Amino acid sequence: MDLDARIKKLGAGLSSRQAAWLHALGDTQEPLSTDEQSAADEIAGIVEAMFLMAAVDGVIADEEIDKLAEGIRHLSGTGAVDDGRLMRWLDQLRECLDADGWSRRLREATAKLKSPESREKAFRLAVAVAMVDDYVAHAEAAAIDALAAELNLTGDDATRILREVQQELFGPA
């Protein structure tokens, strides 16, 4: 990133995380540093994994949209994301899904997740989207398995995360 762009960003009061977030939302074309670009890619990958989990059965239920929006707001670091921006992002993801298919989008989303932390966060948030209605359809179960495999999670790690998410959503069994 050149000096002028850095000064402009600092003048606007944006943190690196905020710059990456805005870039992931498509709200800025400002050049990012390598670290900021990695962060933006990870945010985009996590959000797409959540979206794909919601869309796998062909119907995105209201509860899934709510949990997806909650996850996106959590990722933003501010707890707030403009609903218009959110809907535009979801529309873009839907267009990509329609054009490329579920498996290809899953591979592309997970390829953006470089760190073990981002892979676990993506799995955790995507599983929360699948489990939010306390029912996991066959397509969602298969999607959970496919996501775990694409993220190179061990069976033990995937099972641990599934249990933790279930307890976070519904309390102890």
Secondary structure, 3 states (H helix, E strand, C coil): CCHHHHHHHHHHCCCHHHHHHHHHHCCCCCCCCHHHHHHHHHHHHHHHHHHHHHHCCCCCCHHHHHHHHHHHHHHHCCCCCCHHHHHHHHHHHHHHHHHHCHHHHHHHHHHCCCCHHHHHHHHHHHHHHHHCCCCCCHHHHHHHHHHHHHCCCCHHHHHHHHHHHHHHHHCCC
